[in-house]
Amino acid sequence: MRAMWYLFLSVVSQVHAEALKVSGHVGHNVTMPCAYSAQAHGLLSFCWGRGKVPTFTCSNTIIYAEDGVVSFISESRYQLLGHLSDGDVSLTILNVRPGDTGVYGCRVEIPGMFNDYKVNIYLAVEEAPSQQPVTQVSLPVTAKRQQAISEVSEFEHAGGDDLTLNWKGRAEEAASAFQEVGNICRIAAIISLTVLIIPIFIASEKRPRPLTHLKTSTRENVYEMI
């Protein structure tokens, strides 16, 4: 009869248990989820242990809390970083080691017969991925590229002052050349206008002028006839 009772309890406990798998890397932190509704049930007692959750309590208990207040932690690497007031009792393991691989069980003691919430989580610890080496590609050195490299090298040795003066001298030469071009353009414009104006002036002088008729009175004409 007692054996039948334990069998019944084990079957019932397995029906209410969840099974999850979480992966972590050596040297990193890993979190295994477990939560309940604190709003519906209030703050409850819970525990974490190594191995599957048994019929009662936790096996190889590593954390235990009574009414939401933690009273036992086996190692400082085991942390509850969630909001306990909200029912988040997830377990975080700091600086994971290869020996942390295995099954972890979370039990939340919900009031009532066979109401406990249980989670069995298998933690798989893997080696941290190594960083891929950066491959450097060497480009062929052409004549122009070699010249550019030489100029940069000369600039670095010179300290940059000589190059600044060189660019300043080039700018002044460009401004002077531009001014000379402007003067040439002005002289060309004056000569062109002069060449156009002189023929126009000569043509206007050669144009015949209209005869001016003198108006005389009739009496003066009579005197001239006498």
Protein Blocks (a to p, Z undefined) as FASTA:
>chain_A
ZZmmmmmmmmmmmmmpccddddddehiacdddddddfklnopadddddedjddfbhcehi
fbdceehiafbdfbfklccfbcfknopacdcdehiafklgccdddddddedehkaccddd
dddddddddddddddddddddfklmmmmmmmmmmmmnoommmmmmmmmmmmmmmmmmmmm
mmmmmmmmmmmmmmmmmmmmmmmmmpccddddddddfklmmmmmZZ
